[in-house]
């Protein structure tokens, strides 16, 4: 059975993923305004007024062991730049999903998402000993799908009529996964991407 999951801080070269707290409301509110992440056809993420409820819900679900959420911090600026989480934790079958990830617009297409995925995948495969990690996205979200594919994840299938979006659209969800035998190759790929980010930063 998968090891019991509890709050953990994951630190990389560029970012820190740490457990959320009530004190993060202001920082997350500022991050949501950067690009208005709630105001896209693909989004189910909160607007600034919804952040207090959003944080409280994260804490409640985490305390019940249903999710393991993280606040994403840029180390150099000590700035909250978004959030992500483990969810759909399948203890019996050693599987987990990475999702509900959003990043402030100013930090997209930087090292933030790459290193966040690296840290979470590394923890899942090397510490929790998962046999598979799943990542899902909207069928119509081409940018997100391409980013997931660049990680090295493979498409498993499509959940038709999976979610009702804020605007009433019924979403089809694409399911991707990385399995344990693929992790070594995916890890090398992510390390190479982060090395290039480091060179660009310097």
C-alpha positions as CSV (number, residue, x, y, z in Angstrom):
1,X,0.0,0.0,0.0
2,X,1.2,3.5,-0.8
3,X,2.8,5.3,2.2
4,X,0.5,7.6,4.0
5,X,0.8,11.1,2.6
6,X,1.2,14.1,4.9
7,X,2.3,17.8,4.6
8,X,5.8,18.1,3.1
9,X,8.0,20.9,1.8
10,X,9.8,20.2,-1.5
11,X,12.6,22.6,-2.4
12,X,14.5,22.9,-5.7
13,X,17.0,25.2,-7.2
14,X,14.5,27.9,-8.1
15,X,11.2,27.2,-6.2
16,X,9.8,25.9,-3.0
17,X,6.6,23.9,-2.7
18,X,5.3,24.2,0.8
19,X,2.0,23.5,2.6
20,X,-0.6,26.2,2.5
21,X,-1.8,28.3,5.5
22,X,-4.4,31.0,6.1
23,X,-1.6,33.5,5.9
24,X,-1.3,32.8,2.2
25,X,-4.6,34.5,1.3
26,X,-3.1,37.8,0.4
27,X,-0.2,36.4,-1.6
28,X,-2.5,34.1,-3.6
29,X,-4.9,36.9,-4.2
30,X,-2.1,39.0,-5.8
31,X,-1.0,36.0,-7.9
32,X,-4.5,35.5,-9.2
33,X,-4.7,39.1,-10.4
34,X,-1.5,38.6,-12.4
35,X,-3.2,37.4,-15.6
36,X,-6.7,37.0,-14.1
37,X,-6.3,33.2,-14.1
38,X,-10.1,32.8,-13.4
39,X,-11.1,34.6,-16.5
40,X,-10.4,32.0,-19.2
41,X,-12.6,29.4,-20.8
42,X,-10.5,26.6,-19.3
43,X,-10.4,27.8,-15.8
44,X,-12.1,26.5,-12.7
45,X,-9.7,28.6,-10.5
46,X,-10.7,31.3,-8.0
47,X,-11.0,35.0,-8.5
48,X,-9.4,37.2,-5.7
49,X,-12.7,37.4,-3.8
50,X,-12.9,33.6,-3.7
51,X,-9.4,33.1,-2.4
52,X,-10.3,32.9,1.3
53,X,-12.8,30.2,0.7
54,X,-10.4,28.5,-1.7
55,X,-7.6,28.4,0.9
56,X,-10.0,27.1,3.6
57,X,-11.2,24.4,1.3
58,X,-7.6,23.3,0.5
59,X,-6.8,23.1,4.2
60,X,-10.0,21.1,4.9
61,X,-9.4,18.6,2.1
62,X,-5.8,18.3,3.2
63,X,-6.6,17.6,6.8
64,X,-8.9,14.7,5.6
65,X,-6.1,13.2,3.5
66,X,-8.0,13.7,0.3
67,X,-5.4,16.0,-1.3
68,X,-1.8,17.2,-0.6
69,X,-1.7,20.9,-1.7
70,X,1.3,23.2,-2.2
71,X,1.9,26.9,-2.4
72,X,4.5,27.6,-5.1
73,X,7.2,30.1,-4.0
74,X,9.8,31.7,-6.2
75,X,13.0,31.5,-4.1
76,X,14.9,34.5,-5.5
77,X,12.0,36.9,-4.9
78,X,10.3,35.0,-2.1
79,X,7.0,35.5,-4.0
80,X,3.9,33.3,-4.1
81,X,3.5,32.6,-7.8
82,X,0.7,29.9,-7.7
83,X,-0.4,26.6,-6.3
84,X,-0.5,22.9,-7.2
85,X,-1.5,19.7,-5.5
86,X,-1.5,15.9,-5.4
87,X,-5.1,14.5,-5.6
88,X,-7.0,11.3,-6.5
89,X,-4.6,9.5,-4.1
90,X,-5.0,5.8,-4.7
91,X,-3.2,4.2,-1.7
92,X,-4.2,0.6,-2.8
93,X,-2.8,0.9,-6.3
94,X,0.2,3.2,-5.7
95,X,-1.1,5.9,-8.0
96,X,-1.5,9.7,-7.7
97,X,-2.6,12.6,-9.8
98,X,-0.8,16.0,-10.1
99,X,-3.3,18.8,-10.8
100,X,-5.2,22.0,-9.9
101,X,-2.0,23.8,-10.9
102,X,-2.1,27.5,-11.7
103,X,0.7,30.0,-12.1
104,X,0.6,33.8,-12.2
105,X,0.9,35.0,-15.8
106,X,4.3,36.7,-15.2
107,X,5.8,33.3,-14.2
108,X,4.4,31.1,-17.0
109,X,6.9,29.7,-19.5
110,X,9.7,30.0,-16.9
111,X,11.4,27.5,-14.7
112,X,8.4,27.5,-12.3
113,X,6.2,24.8,-13.8
114,X,9.1,22.7,-15.0
115,X,10.7,22.5,-11.5
116,X,7.4,22.1,-9.8
117,X,6.6,19.1,-11.9
118,X,10.1,17.7,-11.4
119,X,9.9,18.0,-7.6
120,X,6.4,16.4,-7.5
121,X,7.2,13.6,-9.8
122,X,10.5,12.9,-8.0
123,X,8.7,12.7,-4.7
124,X,6.0,10.5,-6.1
125,X,8.3,8.0,-7.7
126,X,11.3,8.0,-5.4
127,X,9.8,8.6,-2.0
128,X,6.2,7.4,-2.2
129,X,7.2,4.7,-4.7
130,X,4.2,5.3,-7.0
131,X,3.8,3.1,-10.0
132,X,2.1,5.8,-12.0
133,X,1.4,9.6,-11.9
134,X,-1.5,11.0,-13.7
135,X,-2.0,14.5,-15.1
136,X,-5.3,15.7,-16.6
137,X,-6.4,18.7,-18.6
138,X,-9.2,20.1,-20.7
139,X,-9.4,18.5,-24.2
140,X,-9.5,22.0,-25.7
141,X,-6.6,23.4,-23.8
142,X,-3.9,22.9,-26.4
143,X,-1.2,24.8,-24.5
144,X,-1.7,22.7,-21.4
145,X,-1.7,19.5,-23.4
146,X,1.5,20.4,-25.2
147,X,3.2,21.2,-21.9
148,X,2.2,17.8,-20.5
149,X,3.4,16.0,-23.5
150,X,6.7,17.8,-23.3
151,X,7.2,16.3,-19.9
152,X,7.1,12.9,-21.5
153,X,3.6,11.9,-20.4
154,X,1.6,9.6,-22.6
155,X,-2.1,10.0,-23.3
156,X,-4.2,7.3,-21.7
157,X,-7.7,8.4,-22.9
158,X,-10.5,10.9,-22.7
159,X,-13.2,11.3,-20.1
160,X,-16.2,12.5,-22.0
161,X,-18.5,15.0,-20.4
162,X,-16.3,15.0,-17.4
163,X,-16.9,18.5,-15.9
164,X,-19.3,21.4,-16.1
165,X,-17.3,24.6,-16.5
166,X,-18.1,28.1,-15.0
167,X,-19.6,29.2,-18.3
168,X,-21.8,26.1,-18.6
169,X,-19.6,24.3,-21.2
170,X,-19.4,20.6,-20.6
171,X,-15.7,19.7,-20.6
172,X,-14.0,16.6,-22.0
173,X,-10.9,15.7,-20.0
174,X,-7.7,14.2,-21.5
175,X,-5.9,11.9,-19.1
176,X,-2.1,11.5,-19.4
177,X,0.3,9.5,-17.2
178,X,3.9,8.7,-16.5
179,X,4.6,5.2,-15.3
180,X,7.6,4.2,-13.1
181,X,9.7,2.6,-15.9
182,X,9.5,5.9,-17.8
183,X,10.6,8.1,-14.8
184,X,14.3,7.8,-15.5
185,X,14.0,9.2,-19.0
186,X,11.5,11.9,-17.9
187,X,13.8,12.9,-15.0
188,X,16.8,13.3,-17.3
189,X,14.6,15.4,-19.7
190,X,13.4,17.7,-16.8
191,X,16.9,18.1,-15.4
192,X,18.2,19.2,-18.8
193,X,15.4,21.7,-19.1
194,X,16.2,23.1,-15.7
195,X,19.9,23.3,-16.5
196,X,19.1,25.4,-19.6
197,X,16.9,27.6,-17.4
198,X,19.8,28.1,-15.0
199,X,22.1,29.1,-17.9
200,X,19.5,31.6,-19.2
201,X,19.1,33.1,-15.7
202,X,22.9,33.6,-15.5
